[in-house]
Amino acid sequence: MNMQELYDSAINIMNSIKASGGNYATYDSMSVSVVLSESGKPFTGMNSATIVDGKLKSTCSEYNAITSMMLAGETKINKMISVSFKSNGIVVPCEDCQKLMIEINPENRLAMVGISKNEGITLESLKAAQAAQAAAQAAAEEAALEEAEQESVEEQTEEIVAEETEQEAVEEQTEEIAAE
């Protein structure tokens, strides 16, 4: 199966679920994942949610597909794709699911992860891209903070200069009044 076929499989599952009825609003934050194991067998998963002690607990569709594969005695992922119910767009696995993929089989770092309907990159490349993006975001935030601090220092300096100028004017007026 290629990435497009995995995508189509996820879409078919979502369409079946939607056709069975139910509240479509509950699907807004959900996705379906299809994992193709090394043996060529596809495993599917969908987000699941339950309420425990009054709090919503959920599991990722990727997690559910991966554990389904593990229950079948397999640990090596050839490729996977996750598709959003709301937009039919691609969803990449969260950090916890990425970690699970590598923990169950270190070779899964080379598994192809769908980034479009017909394109994938290795999990290793995805993690590197996400790390680079996070570093760039942190650097941008730090630069913005430094700029804000610099502007604050400049504003404070202007206020001090204005206060000193005002104080000098008051002193000059006092001297003029005293001289009269």
C-alpha positions as semicolon CSV with decimal commas, in nm:
position;residue;x (nm);y (nm);z (nm)
1;M;0,000;0,000;0,000
2;N;0,125;0,345;-0,083
3;M;0,051;0,661;0,116
4;Q;-0,247;0,753;-0,105
5;E;-0,402;0,409;-0,044
6;L;-0,352;0,449;0,332
7;Y;-0,517;0,793;0,311
8;D;-0,809;0,653;0,112
9;S;-0,850;0,374;0,367
10;A;-0,871;0,630;0,650
11;I;-1,126;0,836;0,452
12;N;-1,337;0,524;0,389
13;I;-1,337;0,443;0,762
14;M;-1,440;0,799;0,849
15;N;-1,716;0,796;0,588
16;S;-1,851;0,469;0,730
17;I;-1,850;0,612;1,082
18;K;-2,022;0,931;0,968
19;A;-2,282;0,732;0,770
20;S;-2,372;0,534;1,081
21;G;-2,516;0,851;1,234
22;G;-2,437;1,025;1,556
23;N;-2,332;1,369;1,658
24;Y;-2,090;1,506;1,397
25;A;-1,969;1,772;1,641
26;T;-1,797;1,500;1,843
27;Y;-1,582;1,420;1,540
28;D;-1,434;1,771;1,512
29;S;-1,120;1,691;1,711
30;M;-1,094;1,328;1,610
31;S;-0,882;1,144;1,358
32;V;-0,836;0,800;1,208
33;S;-0,492;0,643;1,171
34;V;-0,382;0,363;0,946
35;V;-0,054;0,188;1,029
36;L;0,100;-0,048;0,775
37;S;0,318;-0,302;0,951
38;E;0,634;-0,455;0,811
39;S;0,432;-0,763;0,713
40;G;0,207;-0,544;0,498
41;K;-0,097;-0,574;0,721
42;P;-0,289;-0,251;0,788
43;F;-0,401;-0,165;1,142
44;T;-0,646;0,113;1,216
45;G;-0,724;0,329;1,513
46;M;-0,951;0,616;1,605
47;N;-0,935;0,858;1,895
48;S;-1,120;0,732;2,195
49;A;-1,241;0,931;2,490
50;T;-1,398;0,857;2,823
51;I;-1,475;1,051;3,138
52;V;-1,279;0,947;3,446
53;D;-1,339;1,124;3,776
54;G;-1,522;1,401;3,592
55;K;-1,231;1,463;3,353
56;L;-1,213;1,382;2,984
57;K;-0,940;1,128;2,908
58;S;-0,855;1,051;2,549
59;T;-0,612;0,843;2,349
60;C;-0,472;0,923;2,007
61;S;-0,578;0,741;1,694
62;E;-0,210;0,662;1,632
63;Y;-0,178;0,504;1,977
64;N;-0,485;0,289;1,917
65;A;-0,361;0,174;1,573
66;I;-0,013;0,098;1,710
67;T;-0,144;-0,101;2,007
68;S;-0,373;-0,293;1,771
69;M;-0,064;-0,385;1,570
70;M;0,120;-0,485;1,887
71;L;-0,171;-0,709;1,992
72;A;-0,123;-0,891;1,661
73;G;0,240;-0,954;1,756
74;E;0,399;-0,693;1,533
75;T;0,619;-0,399;1,628
76;K;0,775;-0,271;1,306
77;I;0,593;0,006;1,122
78;N;0,646;0,047;0,750
79;K;0,430;0,359;0,713
80;M;0,140;0,537;0,875
81;I;-0,102;0,818;0,812
82;S;-0,352;1,001;1,032
83;V;-0,645;1,196;0,892
84;S;-0,865;1,455;1,065
85;F;-1,242;1,398;1,066
86;K;-1,308;1,771;1,047
87;S;-1,090;1,865;0,751
88;N;-0,978;1,536;0,594
89;G;-0,631;1,690;0,643
90;I;-0,322;1,510;0,762
91;V;-0,240;1,500;1,133
92;V;0,113;1,410;1,243
93;P;0,163;1,193;1,550
94;C;0,208;1,371;1,883
95;E;0,533;1,350;2,075
96;D;0,403;1,067;2,296
97;C;0,300;0,857;1,997
98;Q;0,634;0,923;1,827
99;K;0,806;0,807;2,145
100;L;0,590;0,492;2,157
101;M;0,677;0,411;1,796
102;I;1,049;0,419;1,875
103;E;1,015;0,241;2,210
104;I;0,839;-0,061;2,061
105;N;1,099;-0,091;1,784
106;P;1,394;0,147;1,737
107;E;1,383;0,078;1,361
108;N;1,050;0,265;1,352
109;R;1,250;0,588;1,340
110;L;1,273;0,507;0,968
111;A;0,896;0,449;0,932
112;M;0,730;0,676;0,678
113;V;0,480;0,919;0,832
114;G;0,222;1,078;0,606
115;I;0,258;1,454;0,564
116;S;0,016;1,478;0,271
117;K;-0,228;1,247;0,095
118;N;0,050;1,089;-0,105
119;E;0,377;1,190;0,060
120;G;0,560;1,080;0,372
121;I;0,883;1,146;0,554
122;T;1,066;0,931;0,804
123;L;0,976;0,965;1,168
124;E;1,337;1,064;1,228
125;S;1,308;1,351;0,976
126;L;0,974;1,458;1,124
127;K;1,124;1,474;1,473
128;A;1,422;1,674;1,342
129;A;1,193;1,918;1,158
130;Q;0,976;1,962;1,467
131;A;1,285;2,022;1,683
132;A;1,417;2,280;1,435
133;Q;1,077;2,450;1,426
134;A;1,061;2,459;1,806
135;A;1,414;2,603;1,824
136;A;1,329;2,869;1,566
137;Q;1,012;2,958;1,755
138;A;1,203;2,981;2,083
139;A;1,466;3,203;1,919
140;A;1,195;3,429;1,774
141;E;1,024;3,454;2,113
142;E;1,356;3,536;2,280
143;A;1,432;3,802;2,019
144;A;1,087;3,955;2,070
145;L;1,139;3,956;2,446
146;E;1,479;4,122;2,409
147;E;1,328;4,382;2,176
148;A;1,048;4,451;2,424
149;E;1,301;4,483;2,706
150;Q;1,510;4,722;2,496
151;E;1,203;4,932;2,418
152;S;1,117;4,936;2,788
153;V;1,468;5,053;2,877
154;E;1,448;5,325;2,610
155;E;1,107;5,438;2,741
156;Q;1,238;5,446;3,098
157;T;1,543;5,645;2,984
158;E;1,318;5,894;2,805
159;E;1,104;5,928;3,118
160;I;1,411;5,992;3,336
161;V;1,546;6,251;3,091
162;A;1,204;6,420;3,080
163;E;1,187;6,423;3,462
164;E;1,540;6,565;3,485
165;T;1,455;6,833;3,227
166;E;1,139;6,920;3,418
167;Q;1,335;6,933;3,746
168;E;1,593;7,164;3,585
169;A;1,313;7,393;3,460
170;V;1,163;7,406;3,812
171;E;1,505;7,487;3,959
172;E;1,558;7,765;3,701
173;Q;1,216;7,911;3,781
174;T;1,293;7,894;4,153
175;E;1,624;8,074;4,095
176;E;1,450;8,342;3,882
177;I;1,186;8,395;4,151
178;A;1,454;8,413;4,421
179;A;1,652;8,664;4,213
180;E;1,353;8,898;4,182
